[in-house]
Amino acid sequence: MDVAYAISRKVGNAVVRNRIRRRLRALIDDLDPQPKPGAYLIRCGFETGNLPYEELHHHLHQALDRASVH
């Protein structure tokens, strides 16, 4: 499974964007069951930099449920 992240500079500086990217990678790795094989693009809006880990987890699951790949 290939995952790409679209994180706007409006989210924050490089440190913030890299932290979001690391958190999303960890969340994707921990998914059970894993999403279907394929290519995925995760887009992050400017508010993403302020989300705690648990809320980011919730939003990722919601997005995957809407996409029916979870």
C-alpha positions, 0 to 999 in steps of 0.5 A: 500500500502506497500512502502520500501526504498532502500537508499545506504549509499553512498547517505550520512549519516543517517541524509541525508538518513532519510531526503530522506525517509521523503520526499519520504513518503510525496510525496507518501502520496500526490499522487493523485490518489494513486498508486494501492494497492501492495508492492513497492520498491523505490531505491535511487542512490547516487545522490538522496541526492543532489536533491531538493524536486521538482526534487525528486517529478519529478523523483518519478512521472517519475518512477511511470509512467514508472511502470504504477501504477500512 
